[in-house]
Amino acid sequence: MTFAYTLYLAGMCSCGHPVKICQHPDNDGWFEAATVICNAQAEIDRITGEEKYKREPGERFVTSYIRPADKPLRALTPDP
């Protein structure tokens, strides 16, 4: 299982698409880009963007999903 996952990762580009697809010269112009907001990353950016913030050696951030059960997400309608 680990070997299969290693092979899978080796074939992926950092953009999240398979290297054989996203780096093929015939696919130039055949991708669309869009921006998305990662709310977990936004929270990290708020903390690290403070002027007094100083990163400690080896410091990493982890986020936890803390939405209360009595505040459910609204259903998103799919794009037509």
C-alpha positions as CSV (number, residue, x, y, z in Angstrom):
1,M,0.0,0.0,0.0
2,T,2.8,2.4,0.9
3,F,4.6,1.6,-2.4
4,A,1.5,2.2,-4.4
5,Y,1.0,5.6,-2.7
6,T,4.6,6.5,-3.3
7,L,4.1,5.8,-7.0
8,Y,0.9,7.8,-7.1
9,L,2.6,10.8,-5.5
10,A,5.6,10.5,-7.9
11,G,3.2,11.0,-10.8
12,M,1.5,14.0,-9.3
13,C,2.4,17.7,-9.9
14,S,2.3,20.2,-7.1
15,C,-0.7,21.7,-8.8
16,G,-2.7,18.6,-7.9
17,H,-3.0,17.2,-11.4
18,P,-1.2,14.2,-12.9
19,V,2.2,15.2,-14.4
20,K,1.3,13.4,-17.7
21,I,-1.7,15.7,-18.1
22,C,-0.7,19.1,-16.7
23,Q,2.9,19.1,-18.1
24,H,2.0,17.7,-21.6
25,P,2.7,20.4,-24.2
26,D,-0.5,19.7,-26.1
27,N,-2.5,20.7,-23.0
28,D,-1.3,24.3,-22.9
29,G,-4.4,26.5,-22.8
30,W,-6.7,23.6,-21.7
31,F,-6.9,24.5,-18.0
32,E,-9.0,27.1,-16.2
33,A,-7.9,28.6,-12.9
34,A,-10.1,29.9,-10.1
35,T,-9.4,31.2,-6.7
36,V,-10.8,29.6,-3.6
37,I,-10.6,30.6,0.1
38,C,-9.2,28.0,2.5
39,N,-10.7,29.1,5.8
40,A,-8.1,27.1,7.8
41,Q,-5.3,28.9,6.0
42,A,-7.0,32.2,6.5
43,E,-6.9,31.7,10.2
44,I,-3.2,30.9,10.1
45,D,-2.6,34.0,7.9
46,R,-4.5,36.2,10.5
47,I,-2.2,34.9,13.3
48,T,1.1,35.2,11.4
49,G,0.1,38.5,9.8
50,E,0.3,40.3,13.2
51,E,3.2,42.7,13.5
52,K,4.3,41.2,16.9
53,Y,4.2,37.6,15.6
54,K,7.6,35.9,15.5
55,R,7.9,32.3,14.3
56,E,9.7,29.9,16.6
57,P,12.2,27.5,15.2
58,G,10.4,24.3,14.1
59,E,7.0,25.9,14.6
60,R,4.2,24.4,12.5
61,F,0.5,25.2,12.4
62,V,-2.3,22.8,12.7
63,T,-6.0,23.7,12.5
64,S,-9.0,22.1,14.1
65,Y,-12.6,22.2,12.8
66,I,-14.6,23.5,15.7
67,R,-18.0,24.2,14.2
68,P,-20.7,23.4,16.7
69,A,-23.2,20.6,15.9
70,D,-26.1,23.1,16.4
71,K,-24.7,25.3,13.6
72,P,-24.9,23.0,10.6
73,L,-23.5,24.0,7.2
74,R,-26.0,25.1,4.6
75,A,-26.4,22.9,1.5
76,L,-24.6,24.2,-1.5
77,T,-26.4,24.1,-4.8
78,P,-24.3,22.6,-7.6
79,D,-23.3,24.8,-10.5
80,P,-25.6,24.4,-13.6
